[in-house]
Amino acid sequence: SFLLLVFAGCVGTGSPEPLSLWNGVDLAGWHADVPAADNGKVVGPSFEVHDGVLRSNGNPPGHLITDAEFADYRLTVEWRWPGEPGNCGVLVHTSTPRRLYGMFPQSIEVQLHAGNAGDFWCIGEDISVPDMEKRRGPKANWGVDGDKARRIVNLTDGAEKPNGEWNQMVVECRGDEVIVQVNGQLVNHGTACTARRGRIALQAEGAVCEFRRLELQPLPKP
C-alpha cells in the first residue's frame, strides 16, 4: 500500500518522524472485521470515536485492523478501562483474518487483559522467550492453534495502573524480536518470532477499552 511504501522509505534515514496511526477524529486508515456483521447484518459498532478517544466497545467481538502493513517499529499505545476492566489486546504482525476460531487473525497478541498486560498469545504465529516451559507450560503442549498452549505469561503483573487511569504500552518489533514495556517496566521480550511484518490490530473482546494514543516510530532495520 501507499502507506507502507512511505513508511518503508522513512526507515534508515536517521530519525524519521513518528506516525500517528489514529487521526483523532474518525477511523480512517483502519477497517473492522466483525463476524457478527457478516452478510450485511446490522449490528452496533464494535469500534468508534467517542469523546475524543478511540473506543473498543467490547461487543460484538472483532478486530479493528490497520489498512497498512508495518515492520521494524516502536508502537506506543495509551489505554484505559473507563468502566469495569476486562479483556482487550494489541495484535502485531497481523495477517490472515479469522485464522483462529473464525475470529482471531494470524498474529502475535500483546495482551491488555486487566492484570495480565504484556502476556503474549500466539495466534497462528510463534515466538520464544527465556524460561519457556515455566511461562508456557510443558513443551509437548505448545502450539499456535486451538487448545494448544498459546499463552506466554509476562515477567511481571505489577506494572498496570489502577482502573480508570491511563496506561502506556510500548511494543518494539525489530526483526524477529518483540519487546514490551508497560508504564516503563519491561514485561516481555520474545525472539525467533515467525513473522516480521504485518498489520496492527485492536480487539473488541467483551469490555470497553479506550485508546488515546497509537503512535508508531520507524526503527532502523536490524
Salt bridges, closest charged atoms under 4 A:
ASP33 OD1 - ARG98 NH2 2.73
ASP38 OD2 - ARG98 NH1 2.72
ASP51 OD2 - HIS50 NE2 3.33
ASP67 OD1 - HIS31 ND1 2.74
GLU69 OE1 - ARG197 NE 3.87
GLU69 OE2 - ARG199 NH1 3.42
ASP72 OD2 - LYS221 NZ 3.42
GLU78 OE1 - ARG212 NE 2.78
GLU78 OE2 - ARG213 NH1 3.33
ASP119 OD2 - ARG151 NH2 2.76
ASP126 OD1 - ARG136 NH1 2.87
ASP145 OD1 - ARG99 NH1 2.38
GLU172 OE1 - ARG74 NE 3.11
GLU172 OE2 - ARG174 NH2 3.20
GLU177 OE1 - HIS189 NE2 2.54
GLU210 OE2 - ARG55 NH2 2.76
GLU210 OE1 - ARG80 NE 2.90
GLU215 OE1 - ARG213 NH2 2.84
